[in-house]
Amino acid sequence: MAETKLPESWRAALGDALAAPQIAALRAFLAAEQAAGKRIFPAEGARFRALELTPLDRVRVVILGQDPYHGEGQAHGLSFSVLPGVRPPPSLANIYKELHSDLGVARPAHGFLEHWAKQGVLLLNSVLTVEMGRAASHKDKGWERFTDAVIRAVAAQPQPVVFLLWGAYAQKKAAFVESAGGRHLVLKAAHPSPLSAHNGFLGCRPFSQANAFLVAHGQAPIDWALPETVG
């Protein structure tokens, strides 16, 4: 599953997780699905893109999603992000709405979030693959054990990190962070989906709170404003 592209910091921290029986079973499952002609998103080379762009020792903020977008051409390995030229999905549109309300950042015309990832924002999904057109189709196939290990590895880092956990699914990971001695900031809110955004996501001001925490701990703030053009 293209683990060889992982930065050394991640490979050192996740060696046991990658060698676990559940991951072997996951590999077999994905191979069988593809052999059966099913479309799996994102493409195999992009499944660890979040970890490739944001090495463990550079993680400053974690934004945790559920599973990848399941539409054609959307998912590329970063939670909530879509490739250039793809219209931002509703959840991302609500994230942009909150970003504007919180920091006055104008809504970008695209949904490509690599600018955040390259600054230390780990855009991680709990499940890293999905079958085309079938949301949550790869839930409970083994990815959760791996992404639990990712969150534990980040929580074990000495530098303070901000965890933005949106929705009940993401908030299940909070236990791994809250056991780390209180040096990290955990901000919980409703999921930005149109079904829940008005029940606790819009108005939660995560971006300003994250930057205030980083600055208070001697780190540079995240530049949340995305470039107008990409690619």
N, C-alpha and C positions, 0 to 999 in steps of 0.2 A: 504493500500500500504506500509506496514511495517514502518510507521512513528514512531512507538514506539522505534525503534532502533536508532533514531536520537539522537546525543548528546544534552544535555540540552540547550546549547547555541543556537543551531539551532531551537529547538522546541520553545524556548522563542521568537526568532526573527520572526519565520514563522507561528506562530499560526493563525493569521488572514488569511494568504494565504492558509493554509491547510483547513480552514473552509469555504473558498469561494465557491459559487455555482458552479463555473467552475470546481473545483476539484471534487465535488460530481458527476458532469456530466462526468468527465474524468474517475472516478472509474467505473461508470455504463458502459461507452463505453468499457473499458478494460475487464470488466467481460463478456460483450456480445460477444466481439471478441474471448475470450478464450472459451466461451460456444459454439461458432460456430466452434470450432476446429482449429482456427488460432494460429500459433506459434508466440509468442510475446517475443522479446528480449530487455534487458536481463531478466533473471528469476526474479520473483517478489521480492525475497529477496535481490537482488543486485541493485535494481533501485535507491536507495539512497546511494549507496556505496561511492560516492565521498564525501558526507556530513558526513558519518560515519567516514571515515578515516581522514578527515580534519575539525575539529570543527571550528566554526565561529571565536572564539577568537585566533585561531592559523593560520588563512589564511594569507599568505604572498605574494603569486602569484596566479593569476587566469588564467587558459588556457581554453578558451571557445570553445567548438565544436558545431556541429549542432545537429545531432541525432545519435543514436548508430549505430555501424556496424550491418548490417542486414544478415550477413552470419552465418551459423551454428557454434556455439562454440566460437564466437569472442567476443561479447559485455559482459562486466561484471560490468558496472556501472561507469567507468572512461573514460572520453573523450580521444580518440586516442589510448587507451590501449587495448591490447588483452590478453587473458589468456595464461599462460605458455604452450608451445608446439604448439601454433598457429603462423603461419608465419606473421610477421609484414606487415600490408597492405601498399599500396603505399604512402598514406599520412604520415604514421608514418615513412616509409623509408626516405621520404624527410625531416622530422623533424630530424631524426638521421644524415642525410647528413649535414644539417645546424648546428647541434650540433658539429659535427666534425670540420667543417669549422670555427665555432665561437670560440670553446674552446679546440679543439684538442682531444675531447673525442672519443674514438674508438666506432664504431657501435656495439651495443650489438647483441647477437644472438637471443634475444627474444624481445617481445613487451609488457612486463608486467611492468607497470609504478607505481606500488604501492610505490616504494622507493621515488618517487617524492611526492606523496600524503601525506605520513607520515611525510614529512618535512614542510608541509604547502602549498603545491601546490594544489589548488582546481581544479581538472580535471572535469569540469562541461560541460555537453551538454545542449543546449537550450531546447531540447525535450528529454525526458528520456526513451522513449520506441519506438519500431518500429516493424512492422510485418516482419517476415522472408521473405527476397527476395524483399522487397518493400521499397526502400529508401524514407524517408520523409513521410511515410504513416500515421504517427501520428502527423504530423504538424497541427497546429490550432485546436487541440483537447482539449487544456487547460493547457498543460505543460508550455507554454510560460509565462503565468501569474505567475506561481509558480517560474520559474527560473528568471524572472524579479525581484521578491521579494528577491530571493537569492542574486542577484547582488546588489540590493539596500541595503540589510543588510550588505554586505561586504563594500560597499562604505561608509556606516555610521560609520564604525569602526574608532577609533581614530588613530590607527597605520597605517603608509603608506603601501600601497599594490601596487603591479605591476599587471596590467591587460594586458595580451597578447591576442589581438583580431585579429584573422586571418580570413580574408574574409569578404565580405560585410554583411553576415548574422550575424556574431558575432559582427561586429562593430555597429550594431543597438543598442546594449546595452551600448555603450559608453556614451550616454546622462545621464544615471544614475550615472556614475562615474564622469563625468566632472562637474556635479552640486554639487560635494562634497567639493568644496573649494580649489581644486588644490593640495591637499596633496598626492594624488596618482599619479602613473606613468601609462599612457596609451600608449602602443606600438601597432600600427596598421600595418598590413602587409597583403599581399595576402594569400589566403588559401594554405596550403601545398599540396593540391591535385595535381596530375600530370598535370591537366588541367590549373593550374594557378601558380604553384610553381616558374616557371621561369620568372614570371611577377611581382616579388616583394616580394616573400617569401625567396627564396635562396639569401643569402647575407644580410638579414635584422638584423642579430646578436642579436636576442632577449635575449639569455641566458646570455651573458656577460653584456648587458645593465641592465637586471633584477638584477644580482648580484651586479653590481656597485651601483645601486640605494639602494638596501638593506643595503649594507655596509655603504654607505653614511648616512643612517638613523639609524645607530647603531645596525643593525641586522646581523646575520650570513648569509653568502651566501648559496644558494642552492647547494648541491652536485648533479650535473646533471648526473654524471657517474653512470650508473645502475650496480647492482651486476651482475657478469657473469652468476651465476646460481640462480634460484628461486625455491620456493616450497620445 
